[in-house]
Amino acid sequence: MTSSTDLVSSIIDTLRASDNGKSMNLKKLRSSVLTEEDKSSKKLFKEAVKQLEKDERVSLSSDGEVKLSKSERKSADDEPAEKKKKSKKEKKHKKEKKSKKRKDTSSSDDEKESKKQKKEDETPDNYDDEGNGEEESNNEEAEAQHDDPADKNKPCKNNPQGITRLFIGNLPFAITETTLNDFLNGSITHLKWITDKETGKFYGSAFAELRNSKDAAKCMQEINGTQLMGRPIKLNYAPPRDLEDWPPKSRVITGGKVANAAGQAGGKGIKAMSVKPEGCCKLFIGNLSYDIDDEGITKFFMTVDAEIKAVRWLFHKDSGDFKGVGYVDFWNTEACEKAATLNGKNLLGRPIRIDWAE
């Protein structure tokens, strides 16, 4: 296997030997440097490019172009640069001689020659006929094209493969499509809840397609590991497998046999929660055991640090029998959200049904 040091040297040498002597597309560079493009070799290549970028020896643009730094180009181009300077001096000397011989020419001709000489003297040494002197304007054009739909999967910083699909894990069972989309900066275009194929039970994870590779990179950098409804969310890049039908035709789907309503993650056997009212501090609870009491429900919700403010049980008007349902008030909406994560959990041998209430 190629060592990291050899790989770094090979990358620099390959860039210097490129058509323009300073830059190359990332994938083309990888193919030129690696003899075998297996998983471990690609990983070493990626680490080498990152190290070079960290050392400021190369830079990686948003369109996947790896470019040598000025210092690296200078060390390789010292000799040609000297030749260019020498050639310029010789040309200047010759023109000065010609100028002396043409003392009797008209003043207008002398003025034209002077302007031409001045223009050549002001030309920067790093300018060449291939248009490298227009680098800044080209970069501006590249920035202007960034919002083009064709740029959706373009490699970018922290996302060199241009991946737009993320795996999302450790989700609360009460999560909804709206809540998750807001959490990911409104960047979700398609969502698939991961559920049991037979029972439809939600596994607490999902696949999300984002608008573009930059949105995916931003989520990985800024959101991965942060809290959502009391749980640290795990994010990973998850490119679709070969022949996988992705993105799906519908905006929100599940992996089970039954699609859920309102974008709710909960699967078959757990009724989908409605859309949460703004600032909600109250929950409806159902499918309760007839043995439930105030102490039991208080301890149940305290397992997720959701302190109850008040509880109200519902009874049949005629018989006075307990209906197996009730309402619970919490001190704040944060506690209410934590309590909602217990939707479908067993309480006294029965899966509790929870929904938002006003």
FILO-826820 format. One record per residue (C-alpha): residue in three letters; x, y, z. Coordinates in pm, 1 decimal, always signed. Layout:
BEGIN
+------+----------+----------+----------+
! resn !        X !        Y !        Z !
+------+----------+----------+----------+
!  ala !        X !        Y !        Z !
...
+------+----------+----------+----------+
END
This chain:
BEGIN
+------+----------+----------+----------+
! resn !        X !        Y !        Z !
+------+----------+----------+----------+
!  met !     +0.0 !     +0.0 !     +0.0 !
!  thr !   +129.9 !   +351.1 !    -81.7 !
!  ser !   +250.7 !   +545.8 !   +223.3 !
!  ser !    +97.2 !   +881.3 !   +315.4 !
!  thr !   +423.2 !  +1066.3 !   +240.5 !
!  asp !   +459.4 !   +907.6 !   -104.2 !
!  leu !    +94.6 !   +988.3 !   -178.3 !
!  val !   +141.8 !  +1356.2 !    -87.7 !
!  ser !   +448.6 !  +1380.0 !   -315.6 !
!  ser !   +264.6 !  +1201.6 !   -596.4 !
!  ile !    -31.5 !  +1444.2 !   -570.7 !
!  ile !   +198.2 !  +1748.6 !   -589.9 !
!  asp !   +397.7 !  +1604.1 !   -884.1 !
!  thr !    +79.2 !  +1511.4 !  -1072.7 !
!  leu !    -64.6 !  +1862.4 !  -1032.0 !
!  arg !   +261.0 !  +2015.3 !  -1156.4 !
!  ala !   +250.6 !  +1784.0 !  -1458.8 !
!  ser !   -112.0 !  +1874.0 !  -1542.1 !
!  asp !   -211.5 !  +2059.5 !  -1859.9 !
!  asn !   -196.1 !  +2402.9 !  -1695.3 !
!  gly !    +74.1 !  +2304.1 !  -1445.6 !
!  lys !   -124.4 !  +2393.7 !  -1136.4 !
!  ser !   -473.2 !  +2236.9 !  -1109.4 !
!  met !   -681.0 !  +1926.4 !  -1184.5 !
!  asn !  -1027.7 !  +1785.2 !  -1115.4 !
!  leu !  -1037.0 !  +1586.1 !   -788.5 !
!  lys !  -1160.9 !  +1260.7 !   -943.1 !
!  lys !   -916.8 !  +1284.1 !  -1235.3 !
!  leu !   -634.4 !  +1350.6 !   -989.9 !
!  arg !   -731.5 !  +1048.0 !   -781.1 !
!  ser !   -736.8 !   +822.5 !  -1089.9 !
!  ser !   -393.5 !   +951.1 !  -1194.9 !
!  val !   -235.7 !   +905.5 !   -851.8 !
!  leu !   -387.6 !   +574.1 !   -735.8 !
!  thr !   -291.3 !   +247.8 !   -904.2 !
!  glu !   -585.1 !    +71.9 !   -735.5 !
!  glu !   -898.0 !   +263.8 !   -639.6 !
!  asp !  -1008.0 !    +39.6 !   -350.0 !
!  lys !  -1175.0 !   +170.5 !    -35.0 !
!  ser !   -855.9 !   +196.1 !   +174.6 !
!  ser !   -661.8 !   +370.3 !   -104.8 !
!  lys !   -941.1 !   +623.4 !   -156.2 !
!  lys !   -942.9 !   +692.2 !   +218.3 !
!  leu !   -564.1 !   +752.1 !   +218.2 !
!  phe !   -598.6 !   +980.9 !    -85.1 !
!  lys !   -874.6 !  +1180.4 !    +85.7 !
!  glu !   -664.2 !  +1221.7 !   +400.5 !
!  ala !   -361.3 !  +1328.2 !   +194.3 !
!  val !   -562.2 !  +1597.9 !    +12.2 !
!  lys !   -703.3 !  +1720.8 !   +346.1 !
!  gln !   -352.6 !  +1741.5 !   +491.9 !
!  leu !   -222.1 !  +1932.7 !   +189.5 !
!  glu !   -518.7 !  +2169.8 !   +215.2 !
!  lys !   -449.6 !  +2215.5 !   +589.1 !
!  asp !    -81.5 !  +2288.6 !   +515.1 !
!  glu !   -196.3 !  +2543.7 !   +252.4 !
!  arg !     -6.2 !  +2361.4 !    -20.7 !
!  val !   -324.4 !  +2306.4 !   -222.9 !
!  ser !   -681.3 !  +2440.1 !   -221.4 !
!  leu !  -1006.8 !  +2258.4 !   -306.2 !
!  ser !  -1276.2 !  +2466.0 !   -477.0 !
!  ser !  -1652.0 !  +2407.3 !   -450.6 !
!  asp !  -1656.6 !  +2257.2 !   -802.1 !
!  gly !  -1401.8 !  +1986.9 !   -708.9 !
!  glu !  -1090.9 !  +2149.6 !   -858.4 !
!  val !   -763.8 !  +2083.8 !   -668.9 !
!  lys !   -520.3 !  +2369.9 !   -717.9 !
!  leu !   -155.4 !  +2416.3 !   -617.1 !
!  ser !    -78.2 !  +2710.5 !   -389.0 !
!  lys !   +132.3 !  +2997.9 !   -523.3 !
!  ser !   +432.2 !  +2884.9 !   -319.6 !
!  glu !   +415.7 !  +2533.3 !   -467.9 !
!  arg !   +381.3 !  +2672.3 !   -821.5 !
!  lys !   +667.0 !  +2914.0 !   -762.4 !
!  ser !   +911.1 !  +2639.1 !   -657.6 !
!  ala !   +828.7 !  +2444.3 !   -973.6 !
!  asp !   +832.2 !  +2744.2 !  -1203.3 !
!  asp !  +1147.0 !  +2928.2 !  -1083.1 !
!  glu !  +1353.6 !  +2835.0 !  -1387.3 !
!  pro !  +1086.2 !  +2914.0 !  -1650.3 !
!  ala !  +1013.0 !  +3242.6 !  -1470.8 !
!  glu !  +1379.6 !  +3343.9 !  -1494.5 !
!  lys !  +1374.4 !  +3261.7 !  -1866.0 !
!  lys !  +1063.7 !  +3476.7 !  -1912.0 !
!  lys !  +1225.3 !  +3769.9 !  -1731.9 !
!  lys !  +1544.4 !  +3731.8 !  -1934.0 !
!  ser !  +1345.1 !  +3717.7 !  -2256.8 !
!  lys !  +1155.1 !  +4032.0 !  -2158.7 !
!  lys !  +1477.3 !  +4217.8 !  -2084.8 !
!  glu !  +1619.9 !  +4116.9 !  -2424.0 !
!  lys !  +1303.5 !  +4233.3 !  -2601.5 !
!  lys !  +1312.5 !  +4560.8 !  -2412.8 !
!  his !  +1678.6 !  +4613.5 !  -2501.2 !
!  lys !  +1612.4 !  +4547.4 !  -2870.9 !
!  lys !  +1322.7 !  +4790.4 !  -2875.4 !
!  glu !  +1534.8 !  +5056.8 !  -2711.3 !
!  lys !  +1794.2 !  +5014.6 !  -2991.1 !
!  lys !  +1522.3 !  +5040.2 !  -3254.0 !
!  ser !  +1389.6 !  +5350.1 !  -3084.4 !
!  lys !  +1729.7 !  +5519.4 !  -3109.2 !
!  lys !  +1752.8 !  +5439.7 !  -3481.7 !
!  arg !  +1413.5 !  +5593.9 !  -3540.6 !
!  lys !  +1486.7 !  +5942.0 !  -3411.9 !
!  asp !  +1373.5 !  +6098.4 !  -3736.3 !
!  thr !  +1033.8 !  +5929.4 !  -3740.2 !
!  ser !   +721.4 !  +6128.0 !  -3674.9 !
!  ser !   +618.4 !  +6214.7 !  -3320.6 !
!  ser !   +294.7 !  +6020.2 !  -3360.1 !
!  asp !   +486.0 !  +5698.5 !  -3430.7 !
!  asp !   +708.8 !  +5758.8 !  -3127.0 !
!  glu !   +401.4 !  +5803.3 !  -2907.8 !
!  lys !   +249.3 !  +5474.1 !  -3025.7 !
!  glu !   +572.8 !  +5288.1 !  -2957.2 !
!  ser !   +593.9 !  +5437.8 !  -2609.3 !
!  lys !   +240.7 !  +5324.7 !  -2524.3 !
!  lys !   +312.4 !  +4974.4 !  -2650.8 !
!  gln !   +632.6 !  +4954.8 !  -2443.0 !
!  lys !   +449.3 !  +5073.8 !  -2130.9 !
!  lys !   +177.7 !  +4812.1 !  -2173.9 !
!  glu !   +434.0 !  +4531.0 !  -2196.6 !
!  asp !   +620.9 !  +4657.0 !  -1890.0 !
!  glu !   +298.7 !  +4654.0 !  -1682.7 !
!  thr !   +209.6 !  +4296.7 !  -1779.3 !
!  pro !   +244.8 !  +4074.1 !  -1464.9 !
!  asp !   +505.0 !  +3796.0 !  -1475.3 !
!  asn !   +251.0 !  +3527.3 !  -1392.3 !
!  tyr !    +34.1 !  +3604.0 !  -1697.5 !
!  asp !    +35.6 !  +3352.7 !  -1983.3 !
!  asp !   -145.8 !  +3295.1 !  -2311.3 !
!  glu !   -375.8 !  +3033.3 !  -2160.2 !
!  gly !   -574.9 !  +3299.8 !  -1976.3 !
!  asn !   -440.2 !  +3238.0 !  -1625.6 !
!  gly !   -437.0 !  +3612.8 !  -1574.5 !
!  glu !   -817.7 !  +3599.8 !  -1579.0 !
!  glu !   -837.0 !  +3365.8 !  -1280.1 !
!  glu !  -1028.7 !  +3606.6 !  -1057.0 !
!  ser !  -1304.0 !  +3669.4 !  -1313.8 !
!  asn !  -1335.6 !  +3293.5 !  -1370.0 !
!  asn !  -1380.7 !  +3240.6 !   -996.3 !
!  glu !  -1656.4 !  +3502.3 !   -991.2 !
!  glu !  -1835.8 !  +3323.0 !  -1274.4 !
!  ala !  -1808.6 !  +2994.6 !  -1082.1 !
!  glu !  -1968.3 !  +3157.6 !   -777.0 !
!  ala !  -2252.4 !  +3294.1 !   -989.5 !
!  gln !  -2324.3 !  +2946.3 !  -1124.2 !
!  his !  -2338.0 !  +2789.0 !   -775.6 !
!  asp !  -2717.5 !  +2812.0 !   -746.0 !
!  asp !  -2767.5 !  +2625.5 !  -1073.1 !
!  pro !  -2975.7 !  +2304.2 !  -1023.2 !
!  ala !  -2700.0 !  +2117.5 !  -1206.6 !
!  asp !  -2474.0 !  +2194.1 !   -907.4 !
!  lys !  -2688.0 !  +1985.6 !   -667.6 !
!  asn !  -2426.8 !  +1708.7 !   -627.9 !
!  lys !  -2113.8 !  +1919.4 !   -677.0 !
!  pro !  -1827.4 !  +1842.1 !   -435.3 !
!  cys !  -1780.7 !  +2110.5 !   -171.2 !
!  lys !  -1594.0 !  +2173.9 !   +152.4 !
!  asn !  -1651.5 !  +1889.5 !   +403.9 !
!  asn !  -1844.9 !  +1699.5 !   +134.1 !
!  pro !  -1594.9 !  +1612.2 !   -143.9 !
!  gln !  -1823.5 !  +1346.6 !   -295.4 !
!  gly !  -2119.8 !  +1583.1 !   -327.9 !
!  ile !  -2356.0 !  +1355.1 !   -127.8 !
!  thr !  -2707.8 !  +1491.9 !    -69.8 !
!  arg !  -2864.0 !  +1206.5 !   +130.8 !
!  leu !  -2819.2 !  +1178.6 !   +509.0 !
!  phe !  -2891.5 !   +898.7 !   +756.4 !
!  ile !  -3055.4 !  +1039.1 !  +1070.7 !
!  gly !  -3047.1 !   +829.7 !  +1389.6 !
!  asn !  -3162.1 !   +842.7 !  +1754.6 !
!  leu !  -3485.0 !  +1021.5 !  +1661.1 !
!  pro !  -3766.1 !  +1052.1 !  +1918.8 !
!  phe !  -4075.5 !   +845.0 !  +1839.6 !
!  ala !  -4291.9 !  +1156.8 !  +1846.9 !
!  ile !  -4094.6 !  +1324.5 !  +1567.8 !
!  thr !  -4282.8 !  +1463.4 !  +1267.6 !
!  glu !  -4169.3 !  +1557.6 !   +918.5 !
!  thr !  -4229.3 !  +1927.7 !   +993.4 !
!  thr !  -4027.2 !  +1921.4 !  +1315.4 !
!  leu !  -3737.1 !  +1735.5 !  +1152.8 !
!  asn !  -3732.6 !  +1963.6 !   +847.8 !
!  asp !  -3719.7 !  +2272.5 !  +1070.5 !
!  phe !  -3436.3 !  +2110.6 !  +1266.7 !
!  leu !  -3237.4 !  +2062.8 !   +941.2 !
!  asn !  -3279.3 !  +2428.2 !   +836.6 !
!  gly !  -3574.8 !  +2354.0 !   +604.2 !
!  ser !  -3345.5 !  +2172.2 !   +359.9 !
!  ile !  -3532.2 !  +1836.6 !   +329.3 !
!  thr !  -3685.4 !  +1758.8 !    -11.2 !
!  his !  -3767.1 !  +1388.6 !    +52.2 !
!  leu !  -3791.0 !  +1181.2 !   +371.4 !
!  lys !  -3807.4 !   +807.9 !   +443.9 !
!  trp !  -3888.1 !   +688.6 !   +797.1 !
!  ile !  -3715.3 !   +356.6 !   +867.9 !
!  thr !  -3973.0 !   +111.2 !  +1001.2 !
!  asp !  -4017.8 !   -263.4 !  +1044.5 !
!  lys !  -4136.4 !   -416.3 !   +716.5 !
!  glu !  -4395.0 !   -637.6 !   +886.3 !
!  thr !  -4518.9 !   -445.6 !  +1191.5 !
!  gly !  -4451.9 !    -91.5 !  +1070.9 !
!  lys !  -4284.3 !    -10.1 !  +1405.2 !
!  phe !  -4067.0 !   +299.4 !  +1380.2 !
!  tyr !  -3697.2 !   +233.1 !  +1449.3 !
!  gly !  -3610.4 !   +592.0 !  +1543.8 !
!  ser !  -3413.9 !   +663.8 !  +1225.0 !
!  ala !  -3465.9 !   +797.3 !   +873.4 !
!  phe !  -3309.3 !   +885.1 !   +537.7 !
!  ala !  -3339.5 !  +1246.0 !   +420.7 !
!  glu !  -3264.6 !  +1391.4 !    +76.9 !
!  leu !  -3145.8 !  +1752.3 !   +103.0 !
!  arg !  -3154.8 !  +2033.8 !   -152.9 !
!  asn !  -2784.8 !  +2015.8 !   -237.8 !
!  ser !  -2442.3 !  +1899.5 !   -123.0 !
!  lys !  -2371.8 !  +2226.7 !    +60.2 !
!  asp !  -2684.6 !  +2188.4 !   +274.8 !
!  ala !  -2576.2 !  +1833.1 !   +361.4 !
!  ala !  -2226.3 !  +1951.3 !   +457.8 !
!  lys !  -2370.4 !  +2232.2 !   +671.2 !
!  cys !  -2596.7 !  +1989.4 !   +860.1 !
!  met !  -2304.2 !  +1753.3 !   +922.3 !
!  gln !  -2087.9 !  +2039.0 !  +1051.6 !
!  glu !  -2341.9 !  +2234.8 !  +1258.2 !
!  ile !  -2625.7 !  +1998.1 !  +1355.9 !
!  asn !  -2476.0 !  +1649.6 !  +1400.8 !
!  gly !  -2486.5 !  +1561.4 !  +1772.1 !
!  thr !  -2714.7 !  +1848.6 !  +1875.8 !
!  gln !  -3035.0 !  +1792.0 !  +2077.6 !
!  leu !  -3383.5 !  +1745.7 !  +1929.2 !
!  met !  -3669.7 !  +1688.4 !  +2173.4 !
!  gly !  -3420.2 !  +1583.6 !  +2439.1 !
!  arg !  -3217.0 !  +1342.8 !  +2225.0 !
!  pro !  -2872.0 !  +1388.8 !  +2061.8 !
!  ile !  -2927.9 !  +1337.8 !  +1688.7 !
!  lys !  -2677.5 !  +1135.3 !  +1484.8 !
!  leu !  -2612.0 !  +1225.2 !  +1120.5 !
!  asn !  -2406.7 !  +1040.4 !   +857.5 !
!  tyr !  -2361.6 !  +1072.7 !   +482.4 !
!  ala !  -2562.4 !   +792.3 !   +315.6 !
!  pro !  -2526.3 !   +782.6 !    -66.2 !
!  pro !  -2797.2 !   +569.3 !   -233.3 !
!  arg !  -2702.9 !   +212.5 !   -327.4 !
!  asp !  -2680.1 !   +103.3 !   -690.9 !
!  leu !  -3023.2 !    +54.5 !   -851.6 !
!  glu !  -3197.3 !   +201.8 !   -544.1 !
!  asp !  -3504.7 !   +408.4 !   -633.2 !
!  trp !  -3399.8 !   +736.5 !   -474.4 !
!  pro !  -3528.1 !   +996.4 !   -420.3 !
!  pro !  -3878.6 !   +845.1 !   -379.2 !
!  lys !  -4176.6 !   +969.0 !   -578.4 !
!  ser !  -4358.6 !  +1087.1 !   -263.5 !
!  arg !  -4208.9 !  +1350.9 !    -35.5 !
!  val !  -4254.9 !  +1138.4 !   +280.6 !
!  ile !  -4263.0 !   +756.5 !   +288.3 !
!  thr !  -4206.1 !   +475.0 !   +539.6 !
!  gly !  -4025.9 !   +142.8 !   +513.6 !
!  gly !  -4333.8 !    -45.5 !   +638.0 !
!  lys !  -4648.6 !   -163.4 !   +460.8 !
!  val !  -4863.9 !   +122.4 !   +588.7 !
!  ala !  -4783.9 !   +487.0 !   +521.4 !
!  asn !  -4839.8 !   +719.6 !   +816.5 !
!  ala !  -5051.5 !  +1030.9 !   +823.6 !
!  ala !  -4927.5 !  +1386.8 !   +875.2 !
!  gly !  -4566.4 !  +1291.1 !   +821.1 !
!  gln !  -4556.7 !  +1114.0 !  +1159.5 !
!  ala !  -4270.2 !   +871.0 !  +1218.0 !
!  gly !  -4463.7 !   +621.2 !  +1434.1 !
!  gly !  -4550.1 !   +299.8 !  +1251.1 !
!  lys !  -4840.1 !    +54.5 !  +1235.3 !
!  gly !  -4992.9 !     -8.8 !  +1577.5 !
!  ile !  -4905.1 !   +343.0 !  +1703.5 !
!  lys !  -5148.7 !   +609.4 !  +1594.0 !
!  ala !  -4982.8 !   +906.8 !  +1428.6 !
!  met !  -4967.7 !  +1224.7 !  +1634.9 !
!  ser !  -5127.9 !  +1537.6 !  +1495.8 !
!  val !  -4936.0 !  +1856.4 !  +1420.4 !
!  lys !  -4812.6 !  +2014.7 !  +1741.6 !
!  pro !  -4985.2 !  +2346.7 !  +1828.9 !
!  glu !  -4745.0 !  +2632.1 !  +1893.9 !
!  gly !  -4639.2 !  +2649.6 !  +2260.0 !
!  cys !  -4836.1 !  +2333.8 !  +2344.5 !
!  cys !  -4812.5 !  +2228.2 !  +2713.6 !
!  lys !  -5089.9 !  +1965.7 !  +2719.0 !
!  leu !  -5116.1 !  +1602.4 !  +2602.7 !
!  phe !  -5400.4 !  +1359.0 !  +2546.5 !
!  ile !  -5316.2 !  +1009.7 !  +2678.1 !
!  gly !  -5507.8 !   +695.5 !  +2582.7 !
!  asn !  -5508.9 !   +311.3 !  +2584.6 !
!  leu !  -5437.8 !   +327.2 !  +2956.9 !
!  ser !  -5460.6 !    +40.6 !  +3204.4 !
!  tyr !  -5752.1 !    +63.1 !  +3448.7 !
!  asp !  -5494.6 !    +39.4 !  +3726.4 !
!  ile !  -5332.2 !   +371.1 !  +3635.8 !
!  asp !  -5334.0 !   +650.5 !  +3895.0 !
!  asp !  -5177.8 !   +994.4 !  +3949.9 !
!  glu !  -4861.3 !   +851.3 !  +4104.2 !
!  gly !  -4814.2 !   +597.8 !  +3823.6 !
!  ile !  -4850.7 !   +851.2 !  +3540.0 !
!  thr !  -4623.4 !  +1100.1 !  +3720.8 !
!  lys !  -4344.6 !   +841.0 !  +3756.4 !
!  phe !  -4391.8 !   +734.5 !  +3391.0 !
!  phe !  -4331.7 !  +1084.4 !  +3252.8 !
!  met !  -4049.2 !  +1155.8 !  +3497.4 !
!  thr !  -3847.9 !   +885.1 !  +3318.0 !
!  val !  -3784.7 !  +1153.7 !  +3053.9 !
!  asp !  -3767.0 !  +1444.9 !  +3302.9 !
!  ala !  -4113.2 !  +1570.6 !  +3211.2 !
!  glu !  -4269.5 !  +1708.9 !  +3529.8 !
!  ile !  -4649.5 !  +1704.9 !  +3540.4 !
!  lys !  -4844.1 !  +2014.6 !  +3644.4 !
!  ala !  -5188.4 !  +1849.9 !  +3651.4 !
!  val !  -5369.9 !  +1536.8 !  +3532.4 !
!  arg !  -5740.7 !  +1487.1 !  +3449.6 !
!  trp !  -5894.6 !  +1140.4 !  +3399.9 !
!  leu !  -6208.0 !  +1092.0 !  +3186.9 !
!  phe !  -6502.7 !   +880.0 !  +3305.0 !
!  his !  -6828.5 !   +760.0 !  +3142.5 !
!  lys !  -7106.9 !  +1003.7 !  +3219.8 !
!  asp !  -7369.4 !   +738.0 !  +3297.3 !
!  ser !  -7179.2 !   +453.4 !  +3460.4 !
!  gly !  -6889.8 !   +650.5 !  +3607.9 !
!  asp !  -6641.8 !   +390.4 !  +3474.9 !
!  phe !  -6292.6 !   +501.3 !  +3377.3 !
!  lys !  -6257.4 !   +546.1 !  +2999.9 !
!  gly !  -5886.0 !   +461.0 !  +2995.6 !
!  val !  -5795.3 !   +810.6 !  +2871.2 !
!  gly !  -5707.6 !  +1146.9 !  +3018.5 !
!  tyr !  -5527.3 !  +1480.1 !  +2978.9 !
!  val !  -5194.7 !  +1583.5 !  +3127.2 !
!  asp !  -5070.6 !  +1942.0 !  +3168.8 !
!  phe !  -4697.8 !  +2026.3 !  +3188.3 !
!  trp !  -4517.1 !  +2332.5 !  +3317.8 !
!  asn !  -4368.6 !  +2424.4 !  +2980.4 !
!  thr !  -4365.8 !  +2316.3 !  +2615.4 !
!  glu !  -4017.3 !  +2162.1 !  +2647.7 !
!  ala !  -4142.5 !  +1917.2 !  +2912.3 !
!  cys !  -4445.3 !  +1847.1 !  +2694.3 !
!  glu !  -4219.1 !  +1756.4 !  +2398.9 !
!  lys !  -4012.7 !  +1522.1 !  +2616.7 !
!  ala !  -4329.5 !  +1348.7 !  +2738.6 !
!  ala !  -4450.2 !  +1305.7 !  +2379.3 !
!  thr !  -4143.6 !  +1093.3 !  +2303.1 !
!  leu !  -4305.2 !   +815.7 !  +2511.1 !
!  asn !  -4583.2 !   +766.1 !  +2254.8 !
!  gly !  -4623.4 !   +388.4 !  +2206.8 !
!  lys !  -4420.1 !   +295.0 !  +2515.8 !
!  asn !  -4557.7 !    +31.7 !  +2753.2 !
!  leu !  -4723.6 !   +151.1 !  +3072.0 !
!  leu !  -4863.0 !   -120.4 !  +3298.4 !
!  gly !  -4852.0 !   -368.2 !  +3009.1 !
!  arg !  -5023.4 !   -146.4 !  +2749.4 !
!  pro !  -4872.3 !    +74.7 !  +2473.5 !
!  ile !  -4975.8 !   +427.1 !  +2568.7 !
!  arg !  -5123.2 !   +649.4 !  +2297.3 !
!  ile !  -5021.9 !  +1015.3 !  +2314.2 !
!  asp !  -5127.7 !  +1319.4 !  +2112.5 !
!  trp !  -5105.4 !  +1696.1 !  +2140.1 !
!  ala !  -5398.9 !  +1872.7 !  +2301.9 !
!  glu !  -5507.3 !  +2236.2 !  +2327.1 !
+------+----------+----------+----------+
END
